Amino acid sequence: MPLMGGTLRAPSLYLIIPFLHHRYPSLRLRLLGHSIKHFSSPASSTNFAVSPQRHSVEHPVGNPTKPRTKQIKPPKRNQTELAQTPLNIMNSRSLDAAVKEKKAKSVKQKRREFHESPAGLLQRGLDQCSKRGNTVRALELYDSAVADGIPLSISHYNCLLYLCSLPSSPGVSNGQGDSACDVALKDPEAKFNDSEVSKMAVERGFEIYKRICEDPDVEPNEATLTSMARLAAMKGAPHLAFDLVKQMVKMGMPPKLRSYGPALYGFCDKLNVDMAHEVETHMDTHGVIPEEAELAALLRAYAIKGRAHHVYRLLHRIRTLIRQVSEPTAEIIQSWFQSDAAAAVGASKWDIQKIKQGIVQGGGGWHGQGWLGTGQWRVERSVMSEDGVCKNCREKLVCIDIDPSETEGFARSLMDLPYFKKNRYEFSRFKEWLKKNGPFDAVIDAANVGLCNQREFDFYQINSVIKRIMEVSPSKKMPLVILHERRVYDETAAAPKNRQLIESWKRANCLYYTPKGSNDDWYWLYAAVCNKCLLVTNDEMRDHLFQLLGTSFFPRWKEKHQVRMTFSHRGPTLHMPPPYSIVIQESESGSWHIPTTTGDDLETPRQWICATRETTKAVAGGITSAKSDTDNMKRRTQRFVS
């Protein structure tokens, strides 16, 4: 029956009021008072009244125009009790949400206002020029902004200096993976080959930097000084570029590799090897590790100048940091061995015991005692047999194993990475699961295996690899399968046959699926390292995640533990880790073998540079490898077949 003068019905109140009374005691008196006030008002019904005792609608007794009501005094509550009521908690949360929403709106409002302001429009215009590499247009926008009195920030200046310094080096990127040359091809307006434009860009860059120094509201940063170092190198002044790097250090800005590049390349191009060595030393002092491009530039300069000692030192540094060289670096190395300067250096006699001792102390594969042998070098491209024997000189390469303490230290260092710290709870669960269900002989990167040569995710392809691993595994135990949670519950996994496979892996306690929002790469890597076992994946592990692991240990570990695969109508073929190390090797006879990145030993054989002295004899037997990672690991690798 509808209530007169109101919008609620009696049955609705009958249901709602007791519920609110039970769920939110703090609302009891408010609702009760509201109900009493409503039904006692002249506009309310004269046929019904509210009984506060029963919280329901009932017939009145006595005068129908004066509904019977009873005044109830609210119970006294202290401030603590009131603060702990659900209503106050809800109000507090609502208030926090409102503050956050207001703050977010304020940030968006300020951002919108900036985008619509002259400074914001200028920034957008410069960003477009940066994407297209259009230096000329950017300078036009800059001149217009100065004429209109638009205040410039350090981001405006840095964008301008970056564009002015674009032609300085082919390695300069536009922030999207494109080099200056690539940008020039995409945008015909970017006239990098025009010497007049380059000269103008350098002059304008120094002019803009002078304005930055005169502006009290602008503070230059590392990007500013790096761009100026590039401009200094373009001007033919590597000394000035090096001074700017030193200025960064004085200002408390840690210089980056890109900061050293202009000075280093500038000195190397001028063949000023003494200053180039000083830059290299400065980099080492401040913990900046050179990459292949920097090492190749130094190697070329030293080779041209005939500095044999530094060439020897750099070859070992490339061996440690790079391991395999790209084709341009390989050509520099080949040119060195074919030069007269290389033929002129070398010992005719040496202490064999000292050489062998140096090889053992170095872990195998090099002795570090200097050039051995005399006369011209015979330099050829070669490939290795399955056993690691050079098909050119018949010398056998060595296997440089990993010390177990290094593996344990690497496993501990993984937990110090930001990703592991951020997901510490999930990884703690994973560690407990591994401890309970391990150890495993192999770990499978299921995402990589399931998509290898496939358009859609293939669970049966994963299962075929599992069977192949079990056939050759010493323990015959199923390998650990790491798979992301979304793969376990998507439409493909819901198919009956696929679901049966997944359930069988679960029953065998060999499937671990990573939670939503996680990166399964870290899980299979951690599992393989901790179990000291093989890792089945074709992933090259070269992206930014794996770059965090450094160039010291991880490439060696990967070489010794990664199992790659190919598929045919016969099923999967496993390509086990090679029985020799794919790294620059110096033998006790003085010969050298330098691996290149041409070929991968999967589809095509890898090419090596074989450099031997004509007056020395290659050793066929090779050198005994250093202490093994573990004897177990060696036996497993030998028993696995491809």
C-alpha positions as CSV (number, residue, x, y, z in Angstrom):
1,M,0.0,0.0,0.0
2,P,1.6,3.4,-1.0
3,L,2.4,5.9,1.7
4,M,0.7,9.3,1.4
5,G,3.0,12.2,0.9
6,G,6.0,10.0,0.3
7,T,7.7,7.8,-2.3
8,L,8.4,4.7,-0.2
9,R,6.2,1.8,0.3
10,A,5.6,0.1,3.6
11,P,7.0,-3.3,2.6
12,S,10.2,-1.6,1.4
13,L,10.8,0.0,4.8
14,Y,10.0,-3.3,6.5
15,L,12.9,-4.9,4.6
16,I,15.4,-2.1,4.4
17,I,15.4,-0.7,8.0
18,P,16.2,-4.0,9.8
19,F,19.0,-4.6,7.3
20,L,20.5,-1.2,7.8
21,H,20.1,-1.6,11.6
22,H,22.0,-4.9,11.6
23,R,24.7,-3.9,9.1
24,Y,25.3,-0.2,10.0
25,P,24.4,0.5,13.7
26,S,25.6,4.1,13.3
27,L,22.7,4.6,10.8
28,R,20.1,3.3,13.1
29,L,19.2,6.6,14.9
30,R,19.4,8.7,11.8
31,L,17.0,6.4,9.9
32,L,14.8,6.0,12.9
33,G,14.6,9.8,13.5
34,H,13.9,10.4,9.8
35,S,11.1,7.8,9.8
36,I,9.5,9.2,12.9
37,K,9.7,12.7,11.6
38,H,8.3,11.6,8.2
39,F,5.3,9.7,9.6
40,S,4.5,12.3,12.3
41,S,4.4,15.2,9.8
42,P,1.0,16.5,8.6
43,A,1.9,15.4,5.1
44,S,2.4,11.8,6.2
45,S,-0.2,9.1,6.4
46,T,-2.8,9.2,9.2
47,N,-3.5,5.5,8.8
48,F,0.0,4.2,9.6
49,A,2.7,4.9,12.2
50,V,6.1,3.6,12.8
51,S,7.0,1.5,15.9
52,P,10.6,2.2,16.8
53,Q,10.7,-1.0,18.9
54,R,9.8,-3.2,16.0
55,H,11.2,-1.1,13.1
56,S,8.1,-2.0,11.1
57,V,4.8,-0.4,10.0
58,E,1.8,-1.1,12.2
59,H,-1.7,0.3,12.8
60,P,-2.0,3.1,15.3
61,V,-3.8,3.0,18.6
62,G,-5.8,5.9,19.9
63,N,-6.1,9.2,18.1
64,P,-5.3,8.5,14.4
65,T,-4.2,12.1,13.9
66,K,-1.5,11.7,16.5
67,P,0.6,8.6,15.8
68,R,2.1,7.1,18.9
69,T,5.8,7.6,19.0
70,K,8.3,7.0,21.8
71,Q,11.4,9.1,22.3
72,I,14.5,7.0,22.5
73,K,17.7,8.5,23.8
74,P,20.7,7.4,21.8
75,P,23.3,5.4,23.7
76,K,26.3,7.4,24.8
77,R,29.4,6.5,22.8
78,N,33.0,7.7,23.2
79,Q,34.9,9.2,20.4
80,T,36.9,6.0,19.7
81,E,33.7,4.0,19.2
82,L,32.3,6.6,16.9
83,A,35.5,6.7,14.9
84,Q,35.4,2.9,14.5
85,T,31.8,2.8,13.1
86,P,31.4,1.5,9.6
87,L,29.8,4.8,8.5
88,N,32.9,6.8,9.6
89,I,35.2,4.3,8.0
90,M,33.2,4.6,4.7
91,N,33.3,8.4,5.0
92,S,37.0,8.4,5.6
93,R,37.6,6.2,2.5
94,S,35.3,8.4,0.4
95,L,37.2,11.5,1.6
96,D,40.5,9.9,0.6
97,A,39.1,9.0,-2.8
98,A,37.8,12.4,-3.2
99,V,41.1,14.0,-2.4
100,K,42.9,11.7,-4.8
101,E,40.4,12.4,-7.5
102,K,40.7,16.1,-7.0
103,K,44.5,15.8,-7.1
104,A,44.4,13.8,-10.3
105,K,42.0,16.4,-11.8
106,S,44.4,19.1,-10.8
107,V,47.3,17.3,-12.4
108,K,45.3,16.8,-15.6
109,Q,44.2,20.4,-15.5
110,K,47.7,21.6,-15.2
111,R,48.9,19.3,-18.0
112,R,46.0,20.5,-20.3
113,E,46.8,24.1,-19.5
114,F,50.5,23.5,-20.4
115,H,49.7,21.7,-23.7
116,E,47.5,24.7,-24.7
117,S,50.1,27.3,-23.6
118,P,52.7,28.7,-26.0
119,A,55.4,26.7,-24.3
120,G,53.4,23.5,-24.6
121,L,52.7,24.1,-28.3
122,L,56.4,24.8,-28.8
123,Q,57.3,21.5,-27.1
124,R,54.9,19.6,-29.3
125,G,56.4,21.1,-32.4
126,L,60.0,20.3,-31.3
127,D,59.0,16.7,-30.5
128,Q,57.6,16.3,-34.0
129,C,60.9,17.7,-35.4
130,S,62.8,15.2,-33.2
131,K,60.8,12.3,-34.5
132,R,61.5,13.3,-38.1
133,G,65.0,14.6,-37.5
134,N,64.1,18.0,-39.0
135,T,66.8,20.3,-37.5
136,V,66.0,23.3,-39.8
137,R,62.3,23.4,-38.8
138,A,63.2,23.1,-35.1
139,L,65.5,26.1,-35.3
140,E,62.7,28.1,-37.1
141,L,60.4,27.3,-34.1
142,Y,63.1,28.3,-31.7
143,D,63.7,31.7,-33.4
144,S,59.9,32.4,-33.5
145,A,59.6,31.5,-29.7
146,V,62.5,33.9,-28.8
147,A,61.0,36.7,-30.9
148,D,57.6,36.2,-29.1
149,G,59.2,36.1,-25.7
150,I,58.1,32.5,-24.9
151,P,60.0,31.2,-21.8
152,L,62.1,28.1,-22.6
153,S,62.7,25.2,-20.3
154,I,65.6,22.8,-20.2
155,S,63.5,20.2,-22.1
156,H,63.1,22.7,-25.0
157,Y,66.8,23.4,-25.0
158,N,67.8,19.7,-24.9
159,C,65.5,18.9,-27.8
160,L,67.1,21.7,-29.8
161,L,70.7,20.6,-29.0
162,Y,69.9,17.0,-29.7
163,L,68.6,17.9,-33.2
164,C,71.7,20.2,-33.8
165,S,74.0,17.3,-32.9
166,L,72.2,14.6,-34.9
167,P,74.8,14.4,-37.8
168,S,77.6,13.9,-35.3
169,S,77.6,10.2,-35.2
170,P,75.8,7.3,-37.0
171,G,75.1,5.8,-33.6
172,V,73.0,8.7,-32.4
173,S,69.4,7.6,-32.0
174,N,66.2,9.6,-32.2
175,G,64.8,7.7,-29.2
176,Q,62.8,5.3,-31.3
177,G,65.6,3.0,-32.4
178,D,66.4,4.9,-35.5
179,S,69.8,6.3,-36.2
180,A,70.4,9.7,-37.8
181,C,70.9,8.0,-41.2
182,D,67.6,6.1,-40.8
183,V,65.8,9.3,-39.9
184,A,67.2,11.1,-42.9
185,L,65.9,8.3,-45.2
186,K,62.4,8.6,-43.6
187,D,62.2,12.4,-43.8
188,P,63.7,14.1,-46.9
189,E,63.6,17.4,-45.0
190,A,66.4,16.1,-42.7
191,K,69.4,17.1,-44.8
192,F,72.2,15.3,-42.9
193,N,74.4,15.1,-45.9
194,D,74.3,18.8,-46.5
195,S,77.6,20.2,-45.2
196,E,76.1,23.7,-45.0
197,V,73.2,22.5,-42.8
198,S,75.6,20.6,-40.6
199,K,77.9,23.6,-40.2
200,M,74.9,25.8,-39.4
201,A,73.6,23.3,-36.9
202,V,76.9,23.3,-35.0
203,E,77.0,27.1,-34.9
204,R,73.4,27.4,-33.7
205,G,74.0,24.7,-31.1
206,F,76.8,26.7,-29.5
207,E,74.6,29.8,-29.7
208,I,71.8,28.0,-27.9
209,Y,74.2,26.6,-25.2
210,K,75.4,30.2,-24.5
211,R,71.8,31.2,-24.0
212,I,71.3,28.3,-21.5
213,C,74.4,29.4,-19.5
214,E,73.0,33.0,-19.4
215,D,69.5,31.9,-18.3
216,P,69.4,31.9,-14.4
217,D,66.1,29.8,-14.5
218,V,67.6,26.9,-16.5
219,E,70.0,24.3,-15.1
220,P,71.9,22.2,-17.7
221,N,71.9,18.4,-17.1
222,E,73.7,15.3,-18.5
223,A,71.7,15.4,-21.7
224,T,72.6,19.0,-22.3
225,L,76.4,18.4,-21.9
226,T,76.3,15.2,-23.9
227,S,74.7,17.0,-26.8
228,M,77.3,19.7,-26.5
229,A,80.1,17.1,-26.5
230,R,78.7,15.8,-29.8
231,L,78.6,19.3,-31.2
232,A,82.2,19.8,-30.1
233,A,83.2,16.5,-31.9
234,M,81.4,17.8,-35.0
235,K,83.5,20.9,-34.8
236,G,86.6,18.8,-34.7
237,A,87.4,19.5,-31.0
238,P,87.5,16.2,-29.1
239,H,89.4,17.9,-26.3
240,L,86.4,20.2,-25.7
241,A,84.1,17.1,-25.7
242,F,86.3,15.5,-23.1
243,D,86.4,18.7,-21.0
244,L,82.6,18.6,-21.0
245,V,82.6,15.1,-19.6
246,K,85.0,16.2,-16.9
247,Q,82.6,19.1,-16.2
248,M,79.8,16.6,-15.6
249,V,81.9,14.9,-12.9
250,K,82.6,18.2,-11.2
251,M,78.9,19.1,-11.2
252,G,78.0,15.7,-9.7
253,M,76.5,14.2,-12.8
254,P,77.6,10.6,-13.4
255,P,78.7,10.5,-17.1
256,K,77.2,7.8,-19.3
257,L,78.7,5.8,-22.1
258,R,77.0,8.2,-24.6
259,S,78.8,11.1,-22.9
260,Y,82.2,9.6,-23.6
261,G,81.5,8.6,-27.2
262,P,82.2,12.0,-28.9
263,A,85.6,12.4,-27.3
264,L,86.6,8.8,-27.7
265,Y,85.6,8.6,-31.4
266,G,87.1,12.0,-32.0
267,F,90.5,11.0,-30.7
268,C,90.4,7.6,-32.5
269,D,89.5,9.3,-35.8
270,K,92.5,11.6,-35.4
271,L,94.6,8.6,-34.3
272,N,95.5,10.4,-31.1
273,V,95.8,7.1,-29.2
274,D,97.3,8.7,-26.1
275,M,94.3,10.8,-25.5
276,A,92.0,7.9,-26.5
277,H,93.7,5.8,-23.9
278,E,93.1,8.7,-21.4
279,V,89.4,8.7,-22.2
280,E,89.3,4.9,-21.8
281,T,91.0,5.2,-18.4
282,H,88.6,7.9,-17.3
283,M,85.7,5.6,-18.3
284,D,87.1,2.8,-16.2
285,T,87.6,5.1,-13.2
286,H,83.9,6.1,-13.2
287,G,82.6,2.6,-13.8
288,V,81.5,3.1,-17.4
289,I,81.9,-0.1,-19.4
290,P,82.6,0.2,-23.2
291,E,80.6,-1.7,-25.7
292,E,81.8,-3.3,-29.0
293,A,81.6,0.0,-31.0
294,E,83.9,1.8,-28.5
295,L,86.3,-1.1,-28.3
296,A,86.4,-1.5,-32.1
297,A,87.2,2.2,-32.5
298,L,90.1,1.9,-30.0
299,L,91.3,-1.4,-31.6
300,R,91.4,0.2,-35.1
301,A,93.4,3.2,-33.9
302,Y,95.9,1.1,-32.1
303,A,96.2,-1.3,-35.0
304,I,96.9,1.5,-37.5
305,K,99.5,3.1,-35.1
306,G,101.1,-0.3,-34.6
307,R,100.7,-0.4,-30.9
308,A,100.9,-4.2,-30.5
309,H,100.7,-4.2,-26.7
310,H,97.4,-2.3,-26.7
311,V,96.0,-4.5,-29.5
312,Y,96.8,-7.5,-27.4
313,R,95.2,-5.9,-24.3
314,L,92.1,-4.9,-26.2
315,L,91.6,-8.4,-27.8
316,H,91.5,-9.8,-24.2
317,R,89.1,-7.1,-23.2
318,I,86.8,-7.8,-26.1
319,R,87.1,-11.5,-25.1
320,T,85.8,-10.7,-21.7
321,L,83.1,-8.1,-22.5
322,I,81.9,-9.1,-26.0
323,R,83.0,-12.8,-26.6
324,Q,81.9,-12.9,-30.2
325,V,82.5,-10.0,-32.6
326,S,80.4,-8.5,-35.4
327,E,81.5,-8.4,-38.9
328,P,83.0,-4.8,-38.9
329,T,85.0,-5.7,-35.8
330,A,86.1,-9.0,-37.3
331,E,87.5,-7.1,-40.4
332,I,89.5,-4.8,-38.1
333,I,91.0,-7.8,-36.3
334,Q,91.7,-9.6,-39.6
335,S,93.5,-6.5,-40.9
336,W,95.7,-6.3,-37.8
337,F,96.9,-9.9,-38.1
338,Q,97.7,-9.3,-41.8
339,S,99.7,-6.2,-41.1
340,D,103.5,-5.8,-41.0
341,A,103.2,-4.5,-37.4
342,A,101.6,-7.8,-36.3
343,A,104.3,-9.8,-38.0
344,A,107.1,-7.8,-36.3
345,V,106.1,-8.6,-32.8
346,G,106.3,-11.9,-30.9
347,A,108.6,-14.0,-28.8
348,S,110.7,-16.7,-30.5
349,K,111.1,-18.6,-27.2
350,W,108.9,-18.8,-24.1
351,D,108.6,-20.8,-20.9
352,I,106.0,-23.5,-21.6
353,Q,105.3,-24.1,-17.9
354,K,104.6,-20.4,-17.4
355,I,102.2,-20.4,-20.3
356,K,100.4,-23.4,-19.0
357,Q,100.2,-21.9,-15.5
358,G,98.7,-18.7,-17.0
359,I,96.1,-20.7,-18.8
360,V,95.0,-22.5,-15.7
361,Q,94.9,-19.3,-13.6
362,G,92.9,-17.6,-16.3
363,G,90.3,-20.4,-16.4
364,G,91.3,-21.8,-19.7
365,G,91.3,-20.4,-23.3
366,W,94.0,-17.8,-22.9
367,H,97.4,-17.2,-21.1
368,G,97.9,-13.5,-21.2
369,Q,101.7,-13.7,-21.6
370,G,101.8,-11.7,-24.8
371,W,102.4,-12.5,-28.5
372,L,104.0,-15.8,-29.1
373,G,105.9,-16.8,-32.3
374,T,107.5,-14.9,-35.1
375,G,106.9,-14.1,-38.7
376,Q,103.8,-13.5,-40.8
377,W,100.4,-14.6,-39.6
378,R,98.2,-16.9,-41.7
379,V,94.7,-15.6,-41.4
380,E,91.6,-17.5,-42.7
381,R,88.0,-17.9,-42.0
382,S,87.1,-21.3,-40.6
383,V,84.3,-23.3,-38.9
384,M,84.4,-25.8,-36.0
385,S,83.5,-29.4,-35.9
386,E,80.9,-30.7,-33.4
387,D,83.8,-31.5,-31.1
388,G,85.3,-28.0,-31.4
389,V,88.2,-28.8,-33.8
390,C,89.1,-26.0,-36.2
391,K,88.8,-27.3,-39.7
392,N,91.6,-25.0,-40.8
393,C,94.5,-25.6,-38.4
394,R,93.1,-28.8,-36.6
395,E,93.5,-27.2,-33.2
396,K,90.9,-28.2,-30.6
397,L,89.2,-25.4,-28.7
398,V,88.7,-25.7,-25.0
399,C,85.7,-25.7,-22.8
400,I,85.9,-22.9,-20.2
401,D,83.6,-24.2,-17.4
402,I,82.0,-22.1,-14.7
403,D,83.0,-22.3,-11.1
404,P,80.1,-23.5,-8.9
405,S,80.7,-20.5,-6.5
406,E,80.1,-18.1,-9.5
407,T,76.7,-19.8,-10.2
408,E,75.7,-19.5,-6.5
409,G,76.7,-15.9,-6.4
410,F,74.8,-15.2,-9.6
411,A,71.7,-16.8,-8.1
412,R,71.9,-14.6,-5.1
413,S,72.5,-11.5,-7.2
414,L,69.3,-12.1,-9.1
415,M,67.2,-11.5,-6.0
416,D,68.8,-8.0,-5.7
417,L,67.4,-6.9,-9.0
418,P,64.5,-4.5,-8.9
419,Y,62.0,-6.9,-10.5
420,F,62.7,-9.6,-7.8
421,K,62.4,-7.1,-5.0
422,K,59.1,-5.7,-6.4
423,N,57.6,-9.2,-6.6
424,R,59.3,-10.6,-3.5
425,Y,56.2,-12.4,-2.2
426,E,55.5,-14.2,-5.5
427,F,59.1,-15.3,-5.8
428,S,59.1,-16.5,-2.2
429,R,56.2,-18.8,-3.1
430,F,58.1,-19.9,-6.2
431,K,61.2,-20.7,-4.2
432,E,59.2,-22.8,-1.8
433,W,57.6,-24.6,-4.7
434,L,61.0,-25.4,-6.3
435,K,62.3,-26.6,-3.0
436,K,59.3,-28.9,-2.6
437,N,59.2,-30.3,-6.1
438,G,62.7,-30.0,-7.4
439,P,65.4,-30.6,-8.5
440,F,64.9,-30.7,-12.2
441,D,67.3,-31.7,-15.0
442,A,65.9,-29.1,-17.4
443,V,63.5,-26.1,-17.4
444,I,61.3,-25.3,-20.4
445,D,60.4,-21.8,-21.5
446,A,56.9,-23.0,-22.6
447,A,55.9,-19.7,-24.1
448,N,58.8,-19.8,-26.5
449,V,58.5,-23.6,-27.3
450,G,54.7,-23.3,-27.8
451,L,55.0,-20.6,-30.4
452,C,58.2,-21.8,-32.2
453,N,57.3,-21.9,-35.9
454,Q,53.6,-21.8,-35.0
455,R,50.9,-19.2,-35.7
456,E,48.9,-20.3,-32.7
457,F,50.0,-21.6,-29.3
458,D,50.7,-25.4,-29.5
459,F,50.5,-27.4,-26.3
460,Y,51.3,-30.6,-28.2
461,Q,54.6,-29.1,-29.4
462,I,55.5,-28.4,-25.7
463,N,54.6,-32.0,-24.9
464,S,56.8,-33.4,-27.7
465,V,59.8,-31.4,-26.2
466,I,59.0,-32.8,-22.8
467,K,59.1,-36.3,-24.1
468,R,62.4,-35.7,-25.9
469,I,64.0,-34.3,-22.8
470,M,62.8,-37.3,-20.7
471,E,64.3,-39.7,-23.2
472,V,67.8,-38.3,-22.8
473,S,67.5,-37.1,-19.2
474,P,69.7,-39.0,-16.7
475,S,66.9,-39.2,-14.1
476,K,64.1,-39.7,-16.7
477,K,62.2,-37.1,-14.7
478,M,59.8,-34.6,-16.4
479,P,61.3,-31.2,-16.8
480,L,59.9,-28.1,-15.2
481,V,57.4,-26.2,-17.5
482,I,57.1,-22.5,-16.9
483,L,54.0,-20.9,-18.4
484,H,52.1,-17.7,-17.8
485,E,48.7,-18.0,-16.1
486,R,46.8,-16.5,-19.0
487,R,48.1,-19.4,-21.2
488,V,46.7,-21.9,-18.8
489,Y,43.2,-20.5,-18.8
490,D,42.7,-19.0,-22.3
491,E,40.5,-20.4,-25.0
492,T,43.2,-22.5,-26.5
493,A,43.9,-24.2,-23.2
494,A,40.2,-24.8,-22.7
495,A,40.1,-27.3,-25.6
496,P,39.6,-30.9,-24.1
497,K,42.9,-32.3,-25.4
498,N,45.0,-29.3,-24.3
499,R,43.2,-29.4,-20.9
500,Q,44.2,-33.0,-20.5
501,L,47.9,-32.2,-21.1
502,I,47.8,-29.4,-18.6
503,E,46.2,-31.5,-16.0
504,S,48.8,-34.3,-16.5
505,W,51.6,-31.8,-16.0
506,K,49.9,-30.5,-12.9
507,R,49.6,-34.1,-11.5
508,A,53.3,-34.6,-12.2
509,N,54.2,-31.4,-10.2
510,C,56.2,-30.1,-13.2
511,L,54.0,-27.2,-14.2
512,Y,54.3,-23.8,-12.6
513,Y,52.3,-20.9,-14.1
514,T,53.3,-17.4,-13.3
515,P,50.7,-15.0,-11.9
516,K,49.1,-12.1,-13.8
517,G,51.2,-9.1,-14.3
518,S,54.5,-11.1,-14.0
519,N,57.2,-11.8,-16.5
520,D,57.8,-15.5,-16.9
521,D,61.3,-14.9,-18.3
522,W,62.6,-14.2,-14.8
523,Y,61.0,-17.4,-13.4
524,W,62.5,-19.9,-15.9
525,L,65.9,-18.1,-15.6
526,Y,65.9,-18.3,-11.8
527,A,64.8,-21.9,-11.8
528,A,67.5,-23.0,-14.3
529,V,70.2,-21.1,-12.4
530,C,69.2,-22.5,-9.0
531,N,68.8,-26.0,-10.2
532,K,72.1,-25.8,-12.2
533,C,70.3,-27.4,-15.0
534,L,69.6,-27.0,-18.7
535,L,67.3,-24.3,-20.1
536,V,65.3,-25.2,-23.2
537,T,64.5,-22.1,-25.2
538,N,65.3,-20.4,-28.5
539,D,65.1,-17.0,-26.9
540,E,68.4,-15.2,-27.6
541,M,68.0,-13.3,-24.3
542,R,69.3,-10.0,-25.6
543,D,66.5,-7.6,-24.6
544,H,66.8,-5.0,-21.8
545,L,65.7,-7.4,-19.1
546,F,68.8,-9.6,-19.7
547,Q,71.1,-6.6,-20.2
548,L,70.5,-6.0,-16.4
549,L,72.4,-9.2,-15.7
550,G,75.7,-7.7,-17.1
551,T,78.2,-9.1,-19.6
552,S,80.5,-10.9,-17.1
553,F,78.8,-14.1,-16.0
554,F,75.5,-14.3,-17.8
555,P,76.8,-14.9,-21.4
556,R,79.0,-17.7,-20.1
557,W,76.2,-19.3,-18.2
558,K,73.8,-19.1,-21.1
559,E,76.4,-20.7,-23.4
560,K,76.8,-23.7,-21.1
561,H,73.1,-24.2,-20.2
562,Q,70.9,-23.2,-23.1
563,V,69.4,-26.0,-25.3
564,R,68.0,-24.8,-28.6
565,M,65.6,-26.7,-30.8
566,T,64.4,-27.2,-34.3
567,F,61.2,-28.9,-35.5
568,S,60.5,-31.2,-38.4
569,H,57.9,-33.8,-39.4
570,R,60.0,-36.2,-37.2
571,G,59.6,-34.1,-34.2
572,P,61.9,-31.8,-32.2
573,T,65.6,-31.9,-32.5
574,L,67.6,-30.7,-29.4
575,H,70.8,-28.8,-30.0
576,M,72.8,-29.2,-26.8
577,P,75.4,-26.7,-25.5
578,P,78.6,-27.0,-27.4
579,P,81.5,-29.0,-25.8
580,Y,83.8,-25.9,-26.4
581,S,83.4,-22.2,-25.5
582,I,82.3,-19.8,-28.2
583,V,84.7,-17.0,-27.1
584,I,88.0,-15.6,-28.3
585,Q,90.7,-18.2,-27.5
586,E,94.5,-17.9,-27.4
587,S,96.3,-21.2,-27.4
588,E,99.6,-22.1,-25.7
589,S,101.2,-22.2,-29.1
590,G,100.3,-18.6,-29.8
591,S,97.5,-19.1,-32.3
592,W,94.2,-17.2,-32.1
593,H,90.6,-18.2,-32.8
594,I,88.0,-15.3,-32.8
595,P,84.3,-16.3,-33.2
596,T,82.0,-14.0,-35.2
597,T,78.3,-13.4,-35.1
598,T,78.0,-14.6,-38.7
599,G,76.2,-18.0,-38.4
600,D,74.6,-19.5,-35.3
601,D,75.5,-23.2,-35.5
602,L,71.8,-23.9,-35.7
603,E,70.9,-23.2,-39.3
604,T,74.4,-22.2,-40.6
605,P,77.9,-22.9,-39.1
606,R,79.4,-20.0,-37.2
607,Q,82.4,-18.4,-38.9
608,W,85.7,-18.0,-36.9
609,I,88.9,-16.1,-37.7
610,C,91.8,-18.5,-37.5
611,A,95.2,-16.8,-37.1
612,T,98.3,-18.9,-36.8
613,R,102.0,-18.3,-37.2
614,E,103.6,-20.1,-40.1
615,T,106.6,-20.9,-38.0
616,T,104.7,-22.5,-35.1
617,K,102.9,-25.8,-34.9
618,A,99.2,-25.9,-33.9
619,V,98.5,-28.1,-30.8
620,A,96.0,-30.7,-31.7
621,G,95.1,-31.9,-28.2
622,G,94.0,-28.6,-26.6
623,I,94.3,-27.6,-23.0
624,T,92.6,-29.1,-20.0
625,S,89.6,-27.0,-19.0
626,A,89.4,-25.3,-15.6
627,K,87.4,-26.6,-12.7
628,S,83.9,-27.7,-13.8
629,D,80.7,-26.1,-12.9
630,T,79.7,-29.5,-11.4
631,D,80.7,-33.0,-12.4
632,N,77.0,-33.8,-12.6
633,M,76.4,-31.1,-15.2
634,K,79.2,-32.4,-17.4
635,R,77.8,-35.9,-17.3
636,R,74.3,-34.7,-18.1
637,T,75.5,-32.7,-21.1
638,Q,77.5,-35.6,-22.5
639,R,74.5,-37.9,-22.2
640,F,72.1,-35.6,-23.9
641,V,72.0,-36.2,-27.7
642,S,70.9,-33.9,-30.5
